[in-house]
């Protein structure tokens, strides 16, 4: 490690879309913006303006420096060093959604999802389908990195992310706060027969093992996506999350 | 290209799961099986037996030969050279499902999906959620390769795949045969308000551009997955396909 560039909890994001979503959604995370000399366009201008407003250092550099920082990814002339470790606290999240404003509220909690692409894809679907926050246990979960932001097409930057030490305790707290907890498991009741009450937390288990038993035991209801045939490989985690979020949104938006 | 190993339309698949699904689902595609010397276990025995029954050559080789063939993928001691170009014809598909047996039948057609991982993920969801065949245009679609089979966790080997020259003509033919054609597009009617009649074809457009206009014009109904907010990145193709297949399955299995 060189002295000039001490290791920090920040990492590089590149590409206009990811950088713009980050500066819009989480300006406080921005540390430093690199812009390729000669880059133009209204989006680059907006990125530069937002970065300055966020207090990030802005440097115009040779395109080759961006190539290095982006490690082969398509950077479109911009890269942002951002901190991904400034998650929101559970108290902060609950304050953001006071009790009288929780009708229809949907939150996603991931029990040890370890693949960055799955985490990013789930975040993208969560934003698209109306979930308003993401809860991740600190241990054995993929951390939010540039790769995750890219895999989410920038969407994860639009979601408050709450890192919790103990997911089970967090779910208990949310239940006390009036949330309904739904967990995804193949042994559960078909999602289309379940009633999704809000505010709700949807728990998606890890790719290989599903929810841990303690987490599953805290669910008000365990729901499944009915498989067409026995012995069929299950849906991947992001497809399963999408289907269950869709079913919840369907029930919230349209009475059956 | 060496003379000893002429280029063919076959490629290598590795890993017990993918090889087993291929030998079970599409035995006719199997050309040659490599087994690492010393590999044991009931699954390896079944793979060897199925490969012999399928008329494939079986060779016991040094594990390093498998490492080469699998190109870094986890091979678990088995690799199969299989042909992926023996798609089914549309006539063959229609014969497989005669008119009196099409109640509840769901087929997926992909309009120029070019990413092998998306193709594999869609196939996995399609099998899981009850679709019974996959229609791919010959041009501008990712071909079914080992990477696609792996991305589908072997699931694509359980589906008849029909390669068609002209997707629009194929959809017209299927409509004449009594199929309902539903296409996915953000401008469509919310999926939960649509009525999914069967037999049906669900058309998913390409990652960047969606369905081509001619294809879209042939749909009996264009359906969308309602987005929670404007300006949100859309679902990726496999998540969108999963949600729409779920909605179709929900309506087929449970009256609203």
Interface residues (C-beta under 8 A of the other chain):
Chain A: X121 X124 X125 X127 X128 X129 X130 X131 X153 X154 X155 X158 X190 X191 X192 X193 X225 X226 X227 X228 X229 X232 X233 X234 X235 X236 X238 X239 X240 X242 X243 X246 X247 X249 X250 X253 X254 X256
Chain B: X121 X124 X125 X127 X128 X129 X130 X131 X153 X154 X155 X158 X190 X191 X192 X193 X225 X226 X227 X228 X229 X232 X233 X234 X235 X236 X238 X239 X240 X242 X243 X246 X247 X249 X250 X253 X254 X256
